[in-house]
């Protein structure tokens, strides 16, 4: 029988050394730089993620994309509306279920999507300067291991139940 893992220690006086803090700061740094690079294509980092996802996946609905990209459905709708206004994405009725709308890139959207990976690569080449191939491989391995825990996080309820304020009856 396997023992439950020991909870990670967290020193509130050393937040800058926590994994969560470092991941969040790294993501913010990369997102800002990617936004800057993608401005040449006239899109944002969030819109670029949507376009890359659509270029790799067919038969995608907004609901499945929101789940896969960890995007709030309302925020995704706003991004899709903007991409549709730019003529890069379209919503089409699913032939199997006319009530369901599938997302797809337009011809112009495909052209833009093909131009995105080199822009992402440019940012990552600078951000990962000084990393060896071995370090990059190890980093990717660790990140895949982290992402593999998604089902555990999805199954867990982290809400603050029981901490409601008492009502004034």
N, C-alpha and C positions, 0 to 999 in steps of 0.2 A: 504494500500500500504506500502511495506517495504522500509525503508530508506537504502541507500547505506551505507556500513560500513565505519566508519571513518578510514582513512589510519593510519597505525601504525607509531608511532614516531620513528625516528632513529637518535641517537646521534653519529655522526662520531668520537667523542672523546672517546666514550665508546664501541668500536667495540667488545671487549671481552664479553660484556653483550648482544650482539644481538643474536636473535634466530638462524639466519643463521650461524653465526660464531660458536655457540655452537653445532649446528647439524653437521656442517662440521668437527669440531675438534673431536666430538664423533665418527663420521663415520670413520675418518682417524685412530683414536686410535683402534677401533674395527677391521678395515680392516688389519692393521699391525699385530695385535695379531692373527687374523684368518689365515693370510698368514703363520705366524710362525707355528701355529698348523697344518695347512694343508700340510706343507712341509713334514710331516711324511707320508702322502698319496701320495706325489710326484706331487701335483697340487697346483695351486695358488687360491687365494680367488675368482677371476673372473671365473676360471674354475670350482671351487666348486659350485658357484651360478648356472652355466649352468647345471651342473650335478644334483643338487638338483631339479632344474626346470624340467629337463627331467624325473626325477624319479617320479614326481607328475603329469606330463602332457604328453598325447600322441597326436599324430597328430600335432606336432609342426614344423613350418618352421623356418629358420634362421630369416626371416623378422619379424615374430610375436614375436620371442624370444627377438630380439633386442629392439622392442617396449616395451615389458613387463618388461624387466630388465634394461631399460634406457641405453643400450649399443650402442655405435656407430657401425653400421653394419660392417665396416672394422675391427674394434677391435674384434668384435664377430667372424668374419671369421678367424682371426688369432688364437683366442682361440680354435675354433672348429678344425682348422687344427692340432693344437698341441694335442688336445684330441684324434683326429682320429689317429695321429701318435702313440700315446700311446696305441691304441686299446681299448679306453674307449667309444668312440662315433662313430656312422656311419651315413652317409647320404644315404637315400634310396628313390627311385622313388616312388611317390604317385601313387597307382594303378588307382585312379580316374583321375589323370592328370599327365602323365609321364614327363611333363616339370617341375613339382614341386618336390623339394626334401624335404623329411621329415627327422627330426633328431630323433635318438633313441640311447639309451645306449646299448652297447654290454653286453654280460654276465659278463665280467670282470668289465665293467662300472657299472652295477647294484651292484656288490659286493662292489665296491669302494663307490658308492652313499650311500649304507646302512651304511657304516662306518663313513660318514661325520657328521650326526647330533650330535653324542657324542663329536666330536671335537669342533663343534660350541658351544655346551652346556658348555664344559669345559671353553671356553673363556668367555662366558656370565656369568657363575657362578662367575668368578673372577671379571669381569667388574661391575657386579651388586651387589657385596658384600655390605651389609649394607642397601639395599633396603628392605622395608617391602613388603609383598604380596599386600597390599593395594596400595602402591606406584607403584609397578610394574603394577598392573591393571590399575591405572590411567595413567601411562606412555603409555601403550598399547592403551588405549582409545584415548589419545591425538594424538598419531601417526596415528591411523586409521582415525581420523578426518582430519588430515593433508593430508593423502593419498587420502581421499575421494574428495579432491579438484583437483585431477589430471585432470578431464575433463575441469575445468575452466582454468587451466594452458595450457593444450593442445590447447584450443580454442583461447588463447590470443597470439597476435604477440608482442613480446618484442624486436624486432629488432629496431635499431636506424635509423628509416626512417627520412629523411629530414636533416640528419647531415653529408651528404656526402661532401667531399671537392669539392670546385668549380673547374671545369676543366679549364685548361690554353688554351683557344681557341684564 
